[in-house]
Amino acid sequence: MANHTEKSIELLAFGRALRKIRKEKKLTQDELSVYSRVDRSYISELENGEKAPSLLTITALARALQVKASVLVEGYERELEE
């Protein structure tokens, strides 16, 4: 089990990956919220590393971003390496 610091680093990495892809797609958090049906405040919490997304959330966001869920996961892994 990851300790608090490791978990925070991982959540921040996912958040950076999500934000990067969202901005590449030229979407606001509000637009992503509408397309994914994920609350905008929750998207903000994800991007700020405050919450951990479920698999269902990851797939909803990926569909809304028009990418495979694996693209979000790969982005997360790249962010972890940096």
Backbone torsions as a table, in degrees:
resi	resn	phi	psi	omega
1	MET	NA	133.3	-179.1
2	ALA	-70.5	140.7	175.8
3	ASN	-77.7	177.3	-174.5
4	HIS	-57.4	-44.5	-178.1
5	THR	-65.9	-44.9	179.1
6	GLU	-61.8	-41.6	179.5
7	LYS	-63.1	-43.1	179.3
8	SER	-61.4	-42.4	179.1
9	ILE	-62.3	-42.1	-179.6
10	GLU	-67.3	-41.2	178.8
11	LEU	-65.6	-39.8	177.3
12	LEU	-64.3	-38.2	179.5
13	ALA	-64.3	-44.0	177.7
14	PHE	-62.8	-42.7	180.0
15	GLY	-60.4	-42.3	178.1
16	ARG	-64.5	-41.0	179.3
17	ALA	-63.5	-44.9	179.6
18	LEU	-61.9	-47.3	-179.1
19	ARG	-61.0	-42.5	-178.5
20	LYS	-60.9	-47.2	-178.7
21	ILE	-67.1	-41.4	179.4
22	ARG	-59.4	-44.5	-179.2
23	LYS	-69.6	-36.2	176.2
24	GLU	-60.5	-34.2	179.5
25	LYS	-84.6	1.2	178.2
26	LYS	57.3	44.5	178.0
27	LEU	-112.7	144.6	171.0
28	THR	-84.6	167.4	174.7
29	GLN	-61.8	-37.5	178.8
30	ASP	-61.5	-44.6	179.9
31	GLU	-65.1	-44.0	178.4
32	LEU	-61.5	-37.4	177.9
33	SER	-61.0	-45.6	179.9
34	VAL	-63.1	-47.6	-176.0
35	TYR	-68.8	-34.0	-175.5
36	SER	-95.5	-16.2	-173.9
37	ARG	63.2	30.1	173.6
38	VAL	-108.3	130.6	-176.8
39	ASP	-54.8	138.1	-177.5
40	ARG	-59.8	-39.1	-179.8
41	SER	-65.7	-32.7	177.2
42	TYR	-69.9	-39.0	175.8
43	ILE	-60.3	-42.1	177.4
44	SER	-60.9	-44.8	178.9
45	GLU	-62.9	-38.6	176.5
46	LEU	-63.2	-48.0	-177.3
47	GLU	-65.4	-26.2	179.1
48	ASN	-93.7	6.7	176.7
49	GLY	71.4	24.2	-178.0
50	GLU	-93.0	-21.3	-177.9
51	LYS	-133.1	155.2	175.9
52	ALA	-104.9	126.5	-178.1
53	PRO	-78.1	148.2	172.3
54	SER	-81.9	168.5	176.7
55	LEU	-60.8	-39.0	179.0
56	LEU	-64.1	-38.0	177.7
57	THR	-67.0	-44.0	179.3
58	ILE	-59.3	-44.1	-178.8
59	THR	-69.5	-36.0	177.4
60	ALA	-65.1	-42.7	178.7
61	LEU	-65.5	-42.9	-179.8
62	ALA	-61.3	-45.2	177.9
63	ARG	-58.8	-44.9	-178.8
64	ALA	-65.4	-32.8	178.5
65	LEU	-84.2	-4.7	-178.3
66	GLN	58.5	45.6	173.6
67	VAL	-134.3	163.7	173.5
68	LYS	-73.9	151.7	177.2
69	ALA	-57.8	-32.0	179.5
70	SER	-61.9	-27.9	178.0
71	VAL	-65.9	-40.9	175.9
72	LEU	-64.2	-42.7	-179.7
73	VAL	-66.4	-42.2	177.9
74	GLU	-63.7	-39.3	176.5
75	GLY	-61.9	-42.3	176.3
76	TYR	-59.5	-45.9	-180.0
77	GLU	-63.5	-39.5	176.6
78	ARG	-62.4	-43.7	179.4
79	GLU	-62.7	-35.9	177.9
80	LEU	-64.7	-35.0	-178.1
81	GLU	-72.7	-25.1	-176.2
82	GLU	-81.0	NA	NA
